[in-house]
């Protein structure tokens, strides 16, 4: 394939997340340049960026390789998610635009329709789009970039089981949007924290037992799931569901 030089980093990252390049495999500039139809210069720059992001590591005598995160590092990502996503929702309540609200409400409507119809294949992409839009509504480019990278790394390290109660899950999305629309930052933060905490047990490590102990605050089970403790208090969802 031939892609623009500035898109090489995105292409390599996407292939790592998708499992095209396995954990620990070598990433040679020559092979990558040939694969993406570019010179070795943008490939070299992309590998440096991906190393800074944690997707690539450089080994002595081997060069650039796909990183091999430990179970502890993977568990840490879920813990960081529990901190950053509620912050993003709180910021969104203070900074969102009408355009953001329109997209969020449209996604909630579609998600609720698909959930009631049992169309689970659509829900994962809608959920990703929802959380991406919520991050963008925070009005913070730095926070949005962090959350985007966090979601990419979680998608790389974890397989996520479908929500056991998708209708209830999308009701939670709706309650978050209601709080954001009202400008209620505290409620948006609390509802998002609860939503993220509830979804955490559905994450199953793609490499259970693969090099390291579970992260601080995390516990792995035999199926490779990781449970992360949260300091957030529970929130009564009854009044917030639509």
Protein Blocks (a to p, Z undefined) as FASTA:
>chain_A
ZZdfklmmmmmmmmmmnomagghiacdfklmmmmnopafklmmmmmmmmmmnopaccdeh
klpadddddfklmmmmmmmmmmmmmmmmmmmmmmpcfklmmmmmmmmmmmmmmmmnopak
lmmmmmmmmmmmmmmmnopaklmmmmmmmmmmmmmmpccdddfblmlmmmmmmmmmmmmm
nopaklmmmmmmmmmmmmmmmpccfbghiapaddehiacdfkopacdddfbdcddfklmp
ZZ
